Amino acid sequence: MKELVEYIAETLVDEPDAVDVRESEEDDTIFIELRVAKVDLGKVIGKQGRTARAIRSLLSAAAGKDNKRARLEIVD
């Protein structure tokens, strides 16, 4: 899961070196924390949160294959 979010974020932003993804797991839920540079925050969130929602949808689909749930938090 971490690799998926990292790949998507790095392709969206202008500063891919600043992308930091952390993953933790608790029971059947995977928690992903995404940090990007301040100037790239809007690119990851998108207009009205559409890009962030799309990333969350992809993450949920990938986690569903393993019968798990996924939560993405974008930290500024």
PDB file of N, H, CA, C and O in Angstrom:
ATOM      1  N   MET A   1       0.816  -1.186   0.000  1.00  0.00           N
ATOM      2  CA  MET A   1       0.000   0.000   0.000  1.00  0.00           C
ATOM      3  C   MET A   1       0.872   1.267   0.000  1.00  0.00           C
ATOM      4  O   MET A   1       0.599   2.236  -0.709  1.00  0.00           O
ATOM      5  N   LYS A   2       1.898   1.221   0.799  1.00  0.00           N
ATOM      6  H   LYS A   2       2.119   0.434   1.375  1.00  0.00           H
ATOM      7  CA  LYS A   2       2.788   2.377   0.906  1.00  0.00           C
ATOM      8  C   LYS A   2       3.380   2.726  -0.448  1.00  0.00           C
ATOM      9  O   LYS A   2       3.454   3.899  -0.816  1.00  0.00           O
ATOM     10  N   GLU A   3       3.801   1.713  -1.189  1.00  0.00           N
ATOM     11  H   GLU A   3       3.742   0.760  -0.890  1.00  0.00           H
ATOM     12  CA  GLU A   3       4.422   1.931  -2.494  1.00  0.00           C
ATOM     13  C   GLU A   3       3.433   2.544  -3.480  1.00  0.00           C
ATOM     14  O   GLU A   3       3.808   3.391  -4.291  1.00  0.00           O
ATOM     15  N   LEU A   4       2.182   2.124  -3.415  1.00  0.00           N
ATOM     16  H   LEU A   4       1.877   1.436  -2.756  1.00  0.00           H
ATOM     17  CA  LEU A   4       1.153   2.657  -4.299  1.00  0.00           C
ATOM     18  C   LEU A   4       0.945   4.148  -4.073  1.00  0.00           C
ATOM     19  O   LEU A   4       0.940   4.927  -5.026  1.00  0.00           O
ATOM     20  N   VAL A   5       0.774   4.545  -2.822  1.00  0.00           N
ATOM     21  H   VAL A   5       0.779   3.912  -2.048  1.00  0.00           H
ATOM     22  CA  VAL A   5       0.564   5.955  -2.485  1.00  0.00           C
ATOM     23  C   VAL A   5       1.805   6.768  -2.829  1.00  0.00           C
ATOM     24  O   VAL A   5       1.702   7.883  -3.339  1.00  0.00           O
ATOM     25  N   GLU A   6       2.966   6.211  -2.551  1.00  0.00           N
ATOM     26  H   GLU A   6       3.050   5.305  -2.136  1.00  0.00           H
ATOM     27  CA  GLU A   6       4.214   6.911  -2.843  1.00  0.00           C
ATOM     28  C   GLU A   6       4.357   7.154  -4.354  1.00  0.00           C
ATOM     29  O   GLU A   6       4.742   8.247  -4.770  1.00  0.00           O
ATOM     30  N   TYR A   7       4.055   6.158  -5.160  1.00  0.00           N
ATOM     31  H   TYR A   7       3.742   5.270  -4.823  1.00  0.00           H
ATOM     32  CA  TYR A   7       4.153   6.291  -6.614  1.00  0.00           C
ATOM     33  C   TYR A   7       3.182   7.352  -7.135  1.00  0.00           C
ATOM     34  O   TYR A   7       3.562   8.197  -7.946  1.00  0.00           O
ATOM     35  N   ILE A   8       1.951   7.310  -6.678  1.00  0.00           N
ATOM     36  H   ILE A   8       1.642   6.624  -6.020  1.00  0.00           H
ATOM     37  CA  ILE A   8       0.943   8.274  -7.133  1.00  0.00           C
ATOM     38  C   ILE A   8       1.347   9.688  -6.734  1.00  0.00           C
ATOM     39  O   ILE A   8       1.287  10.606  -7.552  1.00  0.00           O
ATOM     40  N   ALA A   9       1.753   9.865  -5.490  1.00  0.00           N
ATOM     41  H   ALA A   9       1.801   9.119  -4.825  1.00  0.00           H
ATOM     42  CA  ALA A   9       2.120  11.192  -5.002  1.00  0.00           C
ATOM     43  C   ALA A   9       3.338  11.751  -5.737  1.00  0.00           C
ATOM     44  O   ALA A   9       3.364  12.930  -6.090  1.00  0.00           O
ATOM     45  N   GLU A  10       4.335  10.913  -5.964  1.00  0.00           N
ATOM     46  H   GLU A  10       4.314   9.955  -5.677  1.00  0.00           H
ATOM     47  CA  GLU A  10       5.544  11.382  -6.634  1.00  0.00           C
ATOM     48  C   GLU A  10       5.276  11.802  -8.076  1.00  0.00           C
ATOM     49  O   GLU A  10       5.949  12.697  -8.587  1.00  0.00           O
ATOM     50  N   THR A  11       4.313  11.177  -8.736  1.00  0.00           N
ATOM     51  H   THR A  11       3.766  10.450  -8.321  1.00  0.00           H
ATOM     52  CA  THR A  11       3.999  11.574 -10.108  1.00  0.00           C
ATOM     53  C   THR A  11       3.165  12.849 -10.161  1.00  0.00           C
ATOM     54  O   THR A  11       3.149  13.531 -11.186  1.00  0.00           O
ATOM     55  N   LEU A  12       2.479  13.179  -9.085  1.00  0.00           N
ATOM     56  H   LEU A  12       2.492  12.625  -8.252  1.00  0.00           H
ATOM     57  CA  LEU A  12       1.632  14.370  -9.065  1.00  0.00           C
ATOM     58  C   LEU A  12       2.380  15.653  -8.714  1.00  0.00           C
ATOM     59  O   LEU A  12       2.029  16.725  -9.208  1.00  0.00           O
ATOM     60  N   VAL A  13       3.393  15.560  -7.877  1.00  0.00           N
ATOM     61  H   VAL A  13       3.678  14.690  -7.475  1.00  0.00           H
ATOM     62  CA  VAL A  13       4.014  16.753  -7.301  1.00  0.00           C
ATOM     63  C   VAL A  13       5.210  17.244  -8.108  1.00  0.00           C
ATOM     64  O   VAL A  13       5.750  16.524  -8.948  1.00  0.00           O
ATOM     65  N   ASP A  14       5.618  18.500  -7.833  1.00  0.00           N
ATOM     66  H   ASP A  14       5.179  19.085  -7.150  1.00  0.00           H
ATOM     67  CA  ASP A  14       6.801  19.083  -8.458  1.00  0.00           C
ATOM     68  C   ASP A  14       8.083  18.702  -7.718  1.00  0.00           C
ATOM     69  O   ASP A  14       9.161  18.668  -8.311  1.00  0.00           O
ATOM     70  N   GLU A  15       7.962  18.417  -6.427  1.00  0.00           N
ATOM     71  H   GLU A  15       7.087  18.444  -5.945  1.00  0.00           H
ATOM     72  CA  GLU A  15       9.113  18.050  -5.602  1.00  0.00           C
ATOM     73  C   GLU A  15       8.961  16.609  -5.083  1.00  0.00           C
ATOM     74  O   GLU A  15       8.586  16.406  -3.929  1.00  0.00           O
ATOM     75  N   PRO A  16       9.250  15.615  -5.930  1.00  0.00           N
ATOM     76  CA  PRO A  16       9.056  14.222  -5.504  1.00  0.00           C
ATOM     77  C   PRO A  16       9.981  13.778  -4.373  1.00  0.00           C
ATOM     78  O   PRO A  16       9.686  12.803  -3.683  1.00  0.00           O
ATOM     79  N   ASP A  17      11.087  14.479  -4.178  1.00  0.00           N
ATOM     80  H   ASP A  17      11.326  15.272  -4.739  1.00  0.00           H
ATOM     81  CA  ASP A  17      11.994  14.120  -3.085  1.00  0.00           C
ATOM     82  C   ASP A  17      11.398  14.440  -1.717  1.00  0.00           C
ATOM     83  O   ASP A  17      11.824  13.880  -0.706  1.00  0.00           O
ATOM     84  N   ALA A  18      10.418  15.333  -1.683  1.00  0.00           N
ATOM     85  H   ALA A  18      10.072  15.788  -2.504  1.00  0.00           H
ATOM     86  CA  ALA A  18       9.806  15.739  -0.417  1.00  0.00           C
ATOM     87  C   ALA A  18       8.650  14.821  -0.001  1.00  0.00           C
ATOM     88  O   ALA A  18       8.080  15.000   1.075  1.00  0.00           O
ATOM     89  N   VAL A  19       8.306  13.857  -0.829  1.00  0.00           N
ATOM     90  H   VAL A  19       8.769  13.712  -1.703  1.00  0.00           H
ATOM     91  CA  VAL A  19       7.194  12.948  -0.507  1.00  0.00           C
ATOM     92  C   VAL A  19       7.642  11.977   0.574  1.00  0.00           C
ATOM     93  O   VAL A  19       8.681  11.327   0.452  1.00  0.00           O
ATOM     94  N   ASP A  20       6.840  11.886   1.639  1.00  0.00           N
ATOM     95  H   ASP A  20       5.997  12.413   1.738  1.00  0.00           H
ATOM     96  CA  ASP A  20       7.123  10.975   2.747  1.00  0.00           C
ATOM     97  C   ASP A  20       5.844  10.209   3.068  1.00  0.00           C
ATOM     98  O   ASP A  20       4.816  10.807   3.386  1.00  0.00           O
ATOM     99  N   VAL A  21       5.917   8.890   2.983  1.00  0.00           N
ATOM    100  H   VAL A  21       6.753   8.405   2.725  1.00  0.00           H
ATOM    101  CA  VAL A  21       4.754   8.049   3.243  1.00  0.00           C
ATOM    102  C   VAL A  21       5.093   7.111   4.392  1.00  0.00           C
ATOM    103  O   VAL A  21       6.124   6.439   4.381  1.00  0.00           O
ATOM    104  N   ARG A  22       4.212   7.076   5.376  1.00  0.00           N
ATOM    105  H   ARG A  22       3.374   7.622   5.384  1.00  0.00           H
ATOM    106  CA  ARG A  22       4.402   6.182   6.521  1.00  0.00           C
ATOM    107  C   ARG A  22       3.181   5.283   6.634  1.00  0.00           C
ATOM    108  O   ARG A  22       2.047   5.717   6.432  1.00  0.00           O
ATOM    109  N   GLU A  23       3.435   4.036   6.959  1.00  0.00           N
ATOM    110  H   GLU A  23       4.356   3.683   7.123  1.00  0.00           H
ATOM    111  CA  GLU A  23       2.366   3.047   7.023  1.00  0.00           C
ATOM    112  C   GLU A  23       2.382   2.362   8.385  1.00  0.00           C
ATOM    113  O   GLU A  23       3.437   1.994   8.901  1.00  0.00           O
ATOM    114  N   SER A  24       1.204   2.202   8.950  1.00  0.00           N
ATOM    115  H   SER A  24       0.346   2.501   8.531  1.00  0.00           H
ATOM    116  CA  SER A  24       1.079   1.427  10.179  1.00  0.00           C
ATOM    117  C   SER A  24      -0.195   0.592  10.061  1.00  0.00           C
ATOM    118  O   SER A  24      -1.106   0.924   9.303  1.00  0.00           O
ATOM    119  N   GLU A  25      -0.236  -0.476  10.811  1.00  0.00           N
ATOM    120  H   GLU A  25       0.504  -0.746  11.427  1.00  0.00           H
ATOM    121  CA  GLU A  25      -1.373  -1.394  10.715  1.00  0.00           C
ATOM    122  C   GLU A  25      -1.900  -1.703  12.106  1.00  0.00           C
ATOM    123  O   GLU A  25      -1.143  -1.937  13.048  1.00  0.00           O
ATOM    124  N   GLU A  26      -3.219  -1.697  12.204  1.00  0.00           N
ATOM    125  H   GLU A  26      -3.834  -1.507  11.440  1.00  0.00           H
ATOM    126  CA  GLU A  26      -3.872  -2.002  13.470  1.00  0.00           C
ATOM    127  C   GLU A  26      -5.084  -2.860  13.163  1.00  0.00           C
ATOM    128  O   GLU A  26      -5.995  -2.417  12.464  1.00  0.00           O
ATOM    129  N   ASP A  27      -5.107  -4.066  13.668  1.00  0.00           N
ATOM    130  H   ASP A  27      -4.366  -4.426  14.235  1.00  0.00           H
ATOM    131  CA  ASP A  27      -6.152  -5.048  13.370  1.00  0.00           C
ATOM    132  C   ASP A  27      -6.256  -5.253  11.864  1.00  0.00           C
ATOM    133  O   ASP A  27      -5.293  -5.703  11.242  1.00  0.00           O
ATOM    134  N   ASP A  28      -7.406  -4.931  11.260  1.00  0.00           N
ATOM    135  H   ASP A  28      -8.188  -4.565  11.766  1.00  0.00           H
ATOM    136  CA  ASP A  28      -7.578  -5.118   9.823  1.00  0.00           C
ATOM    137  C   ASP A  28      -7.559  -3.790   9.071  1.00  0.00           C
ATOM    138  O   ASP A  28      -8.026  -3.715   7.934  1.00  0.00           O
ATOM    139  N   THR A  29      -7.026  -2.746   9.696  1.00  0.00           N
ATOM    140  H   THR A  29      -6.647  -2.807  10.620  1.00  0.00           H
ATOM    141  CA  THR A  29      -6.983  -1.421   9.075  1.00  0.00           C
ATOM    142  C   THR A  29      -5.533  -0.983   8.863  1.00  0.00           C
ATOM    143  O   THR A  29      -4.692  -1.089   9.756  1.00  0.00           O
ATOM    144  N   ILE A  30      -5.272  -0.491   7.660  1.00  0.00           N
ATOM    145  H   ILE A  30      -5.955  -0.405   6.935  1.00  0.00           H
ATOM    146  CA  ILE A  30      -3.948   0.031   7.328  1.00  0.00           C
ATOM    147  C   ILE A  30      -4.042   1.560   7.314  1.00  0.00           C
ATOM    148  O   ILE A  30      -4.875   2.134   6.612  1.00  0.00           O
ATOM    149  N   PHE A  31      -3.192   2.199   8.086  1.00  0.00           N
ATOM    150  H   PHE A  31      -2.516   1.734   8.656  1.00  0.00           H
ATOM    151  CA  PHE A  31      -3.168   3.656   8.157  1.00  0.00           C
ATOM    152  C   PHE A  31      -1.981   4.163   7.350  1.00  0.00           C
ATOM    153  O   PHE A  31      -0.842   3.758   7.581  1.00  0.00           O
ATOM    154  N   ILE A  32      -2.259   5.049   6.406  1.00  0.00           N
ATOM    155  H   ILE A  32      -3.185   5.378   6.219  1.00  0.00           H
ATOM    156  CA  ILE A  32      -1.220   5.640   5.569  1.00  0.00           C
ATOM    157  C   ILE A  32      -1.187   7.137   5.853  1.00  0.00           C
ATOM    158  O   ILE A  32      -2.215   7.813   5.819  1.00  0.00           O
ATOM    159  N   GLU A  33       0.002   7.635   6.133  1.00  0.00           N
ATOM    160  H   GLU A  33       0.837   7.085   6.161  1.00  0.00           H
ATOM    161  CA  GLU A  33       0.191   9.072   6.376  1.00  0.00           C
ATOM    162  C   GLU A  33       1.063   9.620   5.253  1.00  0.00           C
ATOM    163  O   GLU A  33       2.181   9.150   5.041  1.00  0.00           O
ATOM    164  N   LEU A  34       0.553  10.612   4.538  1.00  0.00           N
ATOM    165  H   LEU A  34      -0.355  10.994   4.709  1.00  0.00           H
ATOM    166  CA  LEU A  34       1.254  11.185   3.393  1.00  0.00           C
ATOM    167  C   LEU A  34       1.648  12.619   3.699  1.00  0.00           C
ATOM    168  O   LEU A  34       0.815  13.440   4.083  1.00  0.00           O
ATOM    169  N   ARG A  35       2.931  12.906   3.523  1.00  0.00           N
ATOM    170  H   ARG A  35       3.607  12.239   3.211  1.00  0.00           H
ATOM    171  CA  ARG A  35       3.454  14.268   3.685  1.00  0.00           C
ATOM    172  C   ARG A  35       4.106  14.688   2.380  1.00  0.00           C
ATOM    173  O   ARG A  35       4.872  13.938   1.777  1.00  0.00           O
ATOM    174  N   VAL A  36       3.782  15.915   1.955  1.00  0.00           N
ATOM    175  H   VAL A  36       3.159  16.525   2.445  1.00  0.00           H
ATOM    176  CA  VAL A  36       4.399  16.490   0.755  1.00  0.00           C
ATOM    177  C   VAL A  36       4.834  17.913   1.085  1.00  0.00           C
ATOM    178  O   VAL A  36       4.496  18.448   2.142  1.00  0.00           O
ATOM    179  N   ALA A  37       5.588  18.521   0.169  1.00  0.00           N
ATOM    180  H   ALA A  37       5.862  18.087  -0.689  1.00  0.00           H
ATOM    181  CA  ALA A  37       6.004  19.905   0.361  1.00  0.00           C
ATOM    182  C   ALA A  37       4.766  20.805   0.362  1.00  0.00           C
ATOM    183  O   ALA A  37       3.761  20.488  -0.273  1.00  0.00           O
ATOM    184  N   LYS A  38       4.845  21.918   1.073  1.00  0.00           N
ATOM    185  H   LYS A  38       5.662  22.176   1.589  1.00  0.00           H
ATOM    186  CA  LYS A  38       3.706  22.849   1.177  1.00  0.00           C
ATOM    187  C   LYS A  38       3.202  23.292  -0.190  1.00  0.00           C
ATOM    188  O   LYS A  38       1.995  23.407  -0.400  1.00  0.00           O
ATOM    189  N   VAL A  39       4.124  23.543  -1.126  1.00  0.00           N
ATOM    190  H   VAL A  39       5.105  23.451  -0.955  1.00  0.00           H
ATOM    191  CA  VAL A  39       3.709  24.021  -2.445  1.00  0.00           C
ATOM    192  C   VAL A  39       2.970  22.951  -3.243  1.00  0.00           C
ATOM    193  O   VAL A  39       2.243  23.277  -4.181  1.00  0.00           O
ATOM    194  N   ASP A  40       3.143  21.691  -2.888  1.00  0.00           N
ATOM    195  H   ASP A  40       3.734  21.426  -2.126  1.00  0.00           H
ATOM    196  CA  ASP A  40       2.506  20.585  -3.606  1.00  0.00           C
ATOM    197  C   ASP A  40       1.241  20.073  -2.935  1.00  0.00           C
ATOM    198  O   ASP A  40       0.595  19.163  -3.457  1.00  0.00           O
ATOM    199  N   LEU A  41       0.879  20.629  -1.806  1.00  0.00           N
ATOM    200  H   LEU A  41       1.403  21.368  -1.383  1.00  0.00           H
ATOM    201  CA  LEU A  41      -0.275  20.145  -1.064  1.00  0.00           C
ATOM    202  C   LEU A  41      -1.560  20.238  -1.885  1.00  0.00           C
ATOM    203  O   LEU A  41      -2.379  19.318  -1.870  1.00  0.00           O
ATOM    204  N   GLY A  42      -1.732  21.334  -2.591  1.00  0.00           N
ATOM    205  H   GLY A  42      -1.068  22.081  -2.603  1.00  0.00           H
ATOM    206  CA  GLY A  42      -2.929  21.511  -3.415  1.00  0.00           C
ATOM    207  C   GLY A  42      -3.018  20.511  -4.548  1.00  0.00           C
ATOM    208  O   GLY A  42      -4.116  20.110  -4.933  1.00  0.00           O
ATOM    209  N   LYS A  43      -1.884  20.101  -5.087  1.00  0.00           N
ATOM    210  H   LYS A  43      -0.992  20.427  -4.774  1.00  0.00           H
ATOM    211  CA  LYS A  43      -1.876  19.127  -6.173  1.00  0.00           C
ATOM    212  C   LYS A  43      -2.310  17.752  -5.691  1.00  0.00           C
ATOM    213  O   LYS A  43      -2.967  17.014  -6.426  1.00  0.00           O
ATOM    214  N   VAL A  44      -1.950  17.408  -4.474  1.00  0.00           N
ATOM    215  H   VAL A  44      -1.416  18.007  -3.878  1.00  0.00           H
ATOM    216  CA  VAL A  44      -2.315  16.107  -3.927  1.00  0.00           C
ATOM    217  C   VAL A  44      -3.784  16.091  -3.506  1.00  0.00           C
ATOM    218  O   VAL A  44      -4.451  15.062  -3.622  1.00  0.00           O
ATOM    219  N   ILE A  45      -4.286  17.217  -3.023  1.00  0.00           N
ATOM    220  H   ILE A  45      -3.744  18.052  -2.929  1.00  0.00           H
ATOM    221  CA  ILE A  45      -5.682  17.281  -2.594  1.00  0.00           C
ATOM    222  C   ILE A  45      -6.603  17.472  -3.794  1.00  0.00           C
ATOM    223  O   ILE A  45      -7.643  16.818  -3.882  1.00  0.00           O
ATOM    224  N   GLY A  46      -6.240  18.354  -4.714  1.00  0.00           N
ATOM    225  H   GLY A  46      -5.396  18.886  -4.642  1.00  0.00           H
ATOM    226  CA  GLY A  46      -7.049  18.575  -5.906  1.00  0.00           C
ATOM    227  C   GLY A  46      -8.211  19.502  -5.656  1.00  0.00           C
ATOM    228  O   GLY A  46      -8.490  19.879  -4.518  1.00  0.00           O
ATOM    229  N   LYS A  47      -8.888  19.868  -6.732  1.00  0.00           N
ATOM    230  H   LYS A  47      -8.661  19.562  -7.657  1.00  0.00           H
ATOM    231  CA  LYS A  47     -10.055  20.750  -6.622  1.00  0.00           C
ATOM    232  C   LYS A  47     -11.163  20.025  -5.883  1.00  0.00           C
ATOM    233  O   LYS A  47     -11.570  18.924  -6.256  1.00  0.00           O
ATOM    234  N   GLN A  48     -11.641  20.660  -4.833  1.00  0.00           N
ATOM    235  H   GLN A  48     -11.311  21.554  -4.529  1.00  0.00           H
ATOM    236  CA  GLN A  48     -12.709  20.123  -3.979  1.00  0.00           C
ATOM    237  C   GLN A  48     -12.385  18.716  -3.461  1.00  0.00           C
ATOM    238  O   GLN A  48     -13.289  17.932  -3.172  1.00  0.00           O
ATOM    239  N   GLY A  49     -11.090  18.405  -3.347  1.00  0.00           N
ATOM    240  H   GLY A  49     -10.356  19.042  -3.582  1.00  0.00           H
ATOM    241  CA  GLY A  49     -10.671  17.124  -2.781  1.00  0.00           C
ATOM    242  C   GLY A  49     -10.810  15.943  -3.721  1.00  0.00           C
ATOM    243  O   GLY A  49     -10.767  14.796  -3.278  1.00  0.00           O
ATOM    244  N   ARG A  50     -10.974  16.200  -5.004  1.00  0.00           N
ATOM    245  H   ARG A  50     -11.009  17.132  -5.364  1.00  0.00           H
ATOM    246  CA  ARG A  50     -11.204  15.098  -5.950  1.00  0.00           C
ATOM    247  C   ARG A  50      -9.999  14.182  -6.092  1.00  0.00           C
ATOM    248  O   ARG A  50     -10.156  12.963  -6.156  1.00  0.00           O
ATOM    249  N   THR A  51      -8.810  14.743  -6.141  1.00  0.00           N
ATOM    250  H   THR A  51      -8.683  15.734  -6.089  1.00  0.00           H
ATOM    251  CA  THR A  51      -7.615  13.914  -6.291  1.00  0.00           C
ATOM    252  C   THR A  51      -7.401  13.058  -5.043  1.00  0.00           C
ATOM    253  O   THR A  51      -7.093  11.871  -5.146  1.00  0.00           O
ATOM    254  N   ALA A  52      -7.564  13.656  -3.877  1.00  0.00           N
ATOM    255  H   ALA A  52      -7.815  14.621  -3.793  1.00  0.00           H
ATOM    256  CA  ALA A  52      -7.415  12.900  -2.623  1.00  0.00           C
ATOM    257  C   ALA A  52      -8.463  11.785  -2.548  1.00  0.00           C
ATOM    258  O   ALA A  52      -8.166  10.677  -2.101  1.00  0.00           O
ATOM    259  N   ARG A  53      -9.666  12.080  -2.981  1.00  0.00           N
ATOM    260  H   ARG A  53      -9.907  12.980  -3.344  1.00  0.00           H
ATOM    261  CA  ARG A  53     -10.737  11.072  -2.982  1.00  0.00           C
ATOM    262  C   ARG A  53     -10.395   9.930  -3.937  1.00  0.00           C
ATOM    263  O   ARG A  53     -10.651   8.766  -3.629  1.00  0.00           O
ATOM    264  N   ALA A  54      -9.817  10.256  -5.094  1.00  0.00           N
ATOM    265  H   ALA A  54      -9.609  11.201  -5.345  1.00  0.00           H
ATOM    266  CA  ALA A  54      -9.436   9.222  -6.055  1.00  0.00           C
ATOM    267  C   ALA A  54      -8.319   8.341  -5.498  1.00  0.00           C
ATOM    268  O   ALA A  54      -8.337   7.123  -5.677  1.00  0.00           O
ATOM    269  N   ILE A  55      -7.351   8.956  -4.824  1.00  0.00           N
ATOM    270  H   ILE A  55      -7.336   9.946  -4.679  1.00  0.00           H
ATOM    271  CA  ILE A  55      -6.270   8.178  -4.211  1.00  0.00           C
ATOM    272  C   ILE A  55      -6.840   7.250  -3.147  1.00  0.00           C
ATOM    273  O   ILE A  55      -6.439   6.091  -3.046  1.00  0.00           O
ATOM    274  N   ARG A  56      -7.768   7.760  -2.360  1.00  0.00           N
ATOM    275  H   ARG A  56      -8.094   8.702  -2.442  1.00  0.00           H
ATOM    276  CA  ARG A  56      -8.390   6.934  -1.315  1.00  0.00           C
ATOM    277  C   ARG A  56      -9.170   5.775  -1.926  1.00  0.00           C
ATOM    278  O   ARG A  56      -9.170   4.673  -1.378  1.00  0.00           O
ATOM    279  N   SER A  57      -9.830   6.012  -3.048  1.00  0.00           N
ATOM    280  H   SER A  57      -9.830   6.907  -3.493  1.00  0.00           H
ATOM    281  CA  SER A  57     -10.577   4.936  -3.721  1.00  0.00           C
ATOM    282  C   SER A  57      -9.642   3.839  -4.209  1.00  0.00           C
ATOM    283  O   SER A  57      -9.922   2.654  -4.032  1.00  0.00           O
ATOM    284  N   LEU A  58      -8.534   4.234  -4.822  1.00  0.00           N
ATOM    285  H   LEU A  58      -8.307   5.198  -4.965  1.00  0.00           H
ATOM    286  CA  LEU A  58      -7.559   3.247  -5.272  1.00  0.00           C
ATOM    287  C   LEU A  58      -6.980   2.465  -4.101  1.00  0.00           C
ATOM    288  O   LEU A  58      -6.784   1.253  -4.185  1.00  0.00           O
ATOM    289  N   LEU A  59      -6.711   3.164  -3.022  1.00  0.00           N
ATOM    290  H   LEU A  59      -6.871   4.149  -2.953  1.00  0.00           H
ATOM    291  CA  LEU A  59      -6.164   2.531  -1.826  1.00  0.00           C
ATOM    292  C   LEU A  59      -7.156   1.538  -1.226  1.00  0.00           C
ATOM    293  O   LEU A  59      -6.769   0.447  -0.807  1.00  0.00           O
ATOM    294  N   SER A  60      -8.422   1.912  -1.186  1.00  0.00           N
ATOM    295  H   SER A  60      -8.736   2.798  -1.526  1.00  0.00           H
ATOM    296  CA  SER A  60      -9.453   1.011  -0.657  1.00  0.00           C
ATOM    297  C   SER A  60      -9.598  -0.234  -1.520  1.00  0.00           C
ATOM    298  O   SER A  60      -9.772  -1.338  -1.002  1.00  0.00           O
ATOM    299  N   ALA A  61      -9.527  -0.058  -2.833  1.00  0.00           N
ATOM    300  H   ALA A  61      -9.386   0.838  -3.254  1.00  0.00           H
ATOM    301  CA  ALA A  61      -9.630  -1.204  -3.730  1.00  0.00           C
ATOM    302  C   ALA A  61      -8.449  -2.151  -3.545  1.00  0.00           C
ATOM    303  O   ALA A  61      -8.626  -3.369  -3.524  1.00  0.00           O
ATOM    304  N   ALA A  62      -7.251  -1.597  -3.411  1.00  0.00           N
ATOM    305  H   ALA A  62      -7.108  -0.607  -3.428  1.00  0.00           H
ATOM    306  CA  ALA A  62      -6.063  -2.428  -3.213  1.00  0.00           C
ATOM    307  C   ALA A  62      -6.119  -3.146  -1.867  1.00  0.00           C
ATOM    308  O   ALA A  62      -5.734  -4.311  -1.768  1.00  0.00           O
ATOM    309  N   ALA A  63      -6.589  -2.464  -0.846  1.00  0.00           N
ATOM    310  H   ALA A  63      -6.901  -1.518  -0.926  1.00  0.00           H
ATOM    311  CA  ALA A  63      -6.678  -3.077   0.482  1.00  0.00           C
ATOM    312  C   ALA A  63      -7.769  -4.138   0.520  1.00  0.00           C
ATOM    313  O   ALA A  63      -7.649  -5.131   1.237  1.00  0.00           O
ATOM    314  N   GLY A  64      -8.822  -3.932  -0.243  1.00  0.00           N
ATOM    315  H   GLY A  64      -8.920  -3.125  -0.825  1.00  0.00           H
ATOM    316  CA  GLY A  64      -9.923  -4.896  -0.272  1.00  0.00           C
ATOM    317  C   GLY A  64      -9.496  -6.255  -0.776  1.00  0.00           C
ATOM    318  O   GLY A  64     -10.082  -7.269  -0.398  1.00  0.00           O
ATOM    319  N   LYS A  65      -8.478  -6.293  -1.628  1.00  0.00           N
ATOM    320  H   LYS A  65      -8.001  -5.469  -1.935  1.00  0.00           H
ATOM    321  CA  LYS A  65      -7.975  -7.576  -2.120  1.00  0.00           C
ATOM    322  C   LYS A  65      -7.426  -8.424  -0.980  1.00  0.00           C
ATOM    323  O   LYS A  65      -7.455  -9.652  -1.048  1.00  0.00           O
ATOM    324  N   ASP A  66      -6.924  -7.770   0.070  1.00  0.00           N
ATOM    325  H   ASP A  66      -6.900  -6.771   0.125  1.00  0.00           H
ATOM    326  CA  ASP A  66      -6.369  -8.471   1.223  1.00  0.00           C
ATOM    327  C   ASP A  66      -7.362  -8.535   2.383  1.00  0.00           C
ATOM    328  O   ASP A  66      -6.992  -8.874   3.507  1.00  0.00           O
ATOM    329  N   ASN A  67      -8.627  -8.208   2.102  1.00  0.00           N
ATOM    330  H   ASN A  67      -8.927  -7.933   1.189  1.00  0.00           H
ATOM    331  CA  ASN A  67      -9.675  -8.178   3.135  1.00  0.00           C
ATOM    332  C   ASN A  67      -9.305  -7.235   4.276  1.00  0.00           C
ATOM    333  O   ASN A  67      -9.491  -7.555   5.450  1.00  0.00           O
ATOM    334  N   LYS A  68      -8.785  -6.084   3.915  1.00  0.00           N
ATOM    335  H   LYS A  68      -8.634  -5.824   2.962  1.00  0.00           H
ATOM    336  CA  LYS A  68      -8.424  -5.068   4.904  1.00  0.00           C
ATOM    337  C   LYS A  68      -9.061  -3.746   4.521  1.00  0.00           C
ATOM    338  O   LYS A  68      -9.602  -3.592   3.426  1.00  0.00           O
ATOM    339  N   ARG A  69      -8.988  -2.802   5.435  1.00  0.00           N
ATOM    340  H   ARG A  69      -8.548  -2.927   6.324  1.00  0.00           H
ATOM    341  CA  ARG A  69      -9.461  -1.440   5.173  1.00  0.00           C
ATOM    342  C   ARG A  69      -8.267  -0.520   5.184  1.00  0.00           C
ATOM    343  O   ARG A  69      -7.262  -0.796   5.840  1.00  0.00           O
ATOM    344  N   ALA A  70      -8.376   0.574   4.457  1.00  0.00           N
ATOM    345  H   ALA A  70      -9.192   0.798   3.924  1.00  0.00           H
ATOM    346  CA  ALA A  70      -7.262   1.509   4.379  1.00  0.00           C
ATOM    347  C   ALA A  70      -7.756   2.924   4.669  1.00  0.00           C
ATOM    348  O   ALA A  70      -8.851   3.317   4.266  1.00  0.00           O
ATOM    349  N   ARG A  71      -6.920   3.671   5.375  1.00  0.00           N
ATOM    350  H   ARG A  71      -6.030   3.351   5.702  1.00  0.00           H
ATOM    351  CA  ARG A  71      -7.220   5.079   5.680  1.00  0.00           C
ATOM    352  C   ARG A  71      -6.019   5.903   5.283  1.00  0.00           C
ATOM    353  O   ARG A  71      -4.887   5.591   5.652  1.00  0.00           O
ATOM    354  N   LEU A  72      -6.271   6.958   4.526  1.00  0.00           N
ATOM    355  H   LEU A  72      -7.190   7.211   4.227  1.00  0.00           H
ATOM    356  CA  LEU A  72      -5.221   7.869   4.090  1.00  0.00           C
ATOM    357  C   LEU A  72      -5.399   9.210   4.759  1.00  0.00           C
ATOM    358  O   LEU A  72      -6.477   9.804   4.717  1.00  0.00           O
ATOM    359  N   GLU A  73      -4.340   9.680   5.375  1.00  0.00           N
ATOM    360  H   GLU A  73      -3.464   9.198   5.409  1.00  0.00           H
ATOM    361  CA  GLU A  73      -4.339  11.012   5.976  1.00  0.00           C
ATOM    362  C   GLU A  73      -3.242  11.832   5.308  1.00  0.00           C
ATOM    363  O   GLU A  73      -2.077  11.434   5.277  1.00  0.00           O
ATOM    364  N   ILE A  74      -3.639  12.985   4.773  1.00  0.00           N
ATOM    365  H   ILE A  74      -4.585  13.308   4.798  1.00  0.00           H
ATOM    366  CA  ILE A  74      -2.689  13.885   4.140  1.00  0.00           C
ATOM    367  C   ILE A  74      -2.314  14.945   5.168  1.00  0.00           C
ATOM    368  O   ILE A  74      -3.151  15.750   5.577  1.00  0.00           O
ATOM    369  N   VAL A  75      -1.063  14.939   5.576  1.00  0.00           N
ATOM    370  H   VAL A  75      -0.383  14.286   5.243  1.00  0.00           H
ATOM    371  CA  VAL A  75      -0.590  15.829   6.637  1.00  0.00           C
ATOM    372  C   VAL A  75       0.164  16.987   6.007  1.00  0.00           C
ATOM    373  O   VAL A  75       0.988  16.799   5.112  1.00  0.00           O
ATOM    374  N   ASP A  76      -0.136  18.203   6.496  1.00  0.00           N
ATOM    375  H   ASP A  76      -0.806  18.356   7.223  1.00  0.00           H
ATOM    376  CA  ASP A  76       0.567  19.365   5.952  1.00  0.00           C
ATOM    377  C   ASP A  76       1.715  19.787   6.832  1.00  0.00           C
ATOM    378  O   ASP A  76       2.412  20.752   6.517  1.00  0.00           O
TER     379      ASP A  76
END
